[in-house]
Amino acid sequence: MQKYKKYHTDIKTCFALGIQNEVLPKRFIREIPSSTSHYWKNENPEKYVGGEFSKSIQNNLEDAKVFLDCRLYFSRKAFIQFAKIYIALITLLGKDNIRKIIKTNRNVFVAFIENLSEDFPIHKKDLLRFLMISKRQYSFWLSDRKFACNTSLVGQCFKRRPKQISNREISILKKYMNLNKYKTWCIRSIWGKAIRDGVVSMAESTWYKYARKFGYSEVRKPKKKPRKKNSYHAKRPNETWHMDISQYKTLDNITFYIYTVVDNFSRKILSWDISTKKCSKIRTENIKQAIKNEFDVDLKDQNLELIVDGGSENNNKTIDEFIKNCHVNISKKIALKDVTFSNSIVEGPYKIMKSYYFRSKEILSSTIYQELKFFIEDYNNNRPCYKHKIYTPNEVHNNPELANFKMVLENSNQRLEENRNFCCKILPKK
């Protein structure tokens, strides 16, 4: 009795796809009965599940046959090695990082592509697709290369790209960043002041970009995974207050306690005090002063929510007795206990004080009062608040409508005119 041979499924697939001559030895093909191979070649794919995809597979077979042609053995080996490297780079770096590298070194890539010989086997459009560069983007890069200019900070001709920041605005940025009175301000506050003064028409991100170029700030660290934050935003001034105490040790080794009350809506420091003691009496006087400053004459029918931490300096008989007898209806709540949000609003000014105002100075027990007074005055009245962009806490506190201000930067006609009339022969002073 004759024993039938069992062929591997891959062998049948090769015949069904018509690529047996490219991938199988001729000697092996001759050993297969012609009736068997004929059956594999002409088998109706529609009787199998997924047979509807057979036509699309057939449409790609010609490329597969060319690729598997024995005459392309060495070329195929080289391409496979290149493909493995390419796939490894995408896996390790990721597509976004590869695009970022290409964009950063775009002039190198443009020069490479434009200097390819005419007999280069890959068409330019296919090479761009391979490098994940769109036609539109590449055309823009070509234009940039054509109108390159060493005088411009963005490397582009002022006349051809008149919307770029002008040399006058660069000078203004340097001037504001170097002013001693803004040394204790963050970059965003300095930008806000420049906008308020009407000397530039520059977006915040643009100001940051050029500040980094000139070394006024460092490249931001990668963003950490955002934490879920529960916060509260009051709808008007004097609706919700926050109070807390911060500790600071001077160079002569004396510990001071700084008392503040901060308005949630405007971020204004409403009252403050400083002492070498931490006690409920000073804390009470601090809140009394804030109420006197804000309500003064009309104390009746006023409602106030007061957010505090769980410390004993904020929760004691003295504070409770004052709240009970106060003409203002005060509802004291402990952060993260009575309410879901933290008391971080009052901690914000403390961080600014220590990071920007006190860190660069020699703070002594004899000077800390004046330094603290200067900080609070500057913070409330001069330094644009991060939350309010170009306005100070005091401005928003006195005029709540400013909190809804939406800034629209119009195209600067002056910038366009300056750049279009820029003379390359007269270089600006560095």
Secondary structure, 3 states (H helix, E strand, C coil): CCCCCCCCHHHHHHHHHCCHHHHCCHHHHHHCCHHHHHHHHHCCHHHCCCHHHHHHHHHCHHHHHHHCCHHHHHHHHHHHHHHHHHHHHHHHHCHHHHHHHHHHCHHHHHHHHHCCCCCCCCCHHHHHHHCCCCHHHHHHHHHHHHCECCCCCCCECCCCCCCCCCHHHHHHHHHHHHCHHHCCCCHHHHHHHHHHCCCCCCCHHHHHHHHHHCCCCCCCCCCCCCCCCCCCCCCCCCCEEEEEEEEEECCCCCEEEEEEEEECCCCCEEEEEEECCCCHHHHHHHHHHHHHHHCCCCCCCCEEEEEECCCCCCCCHHHHHHHHHCCCEEEEEEECCCECCCCHHHHHHHHHHHHHHHCCCCCCCCCHHHHHHHHHHHHHHCCCCCCCCCCCHHHHHHCHHHHHCCCCCCCCHHHHHHHHCCCCCCCCCC
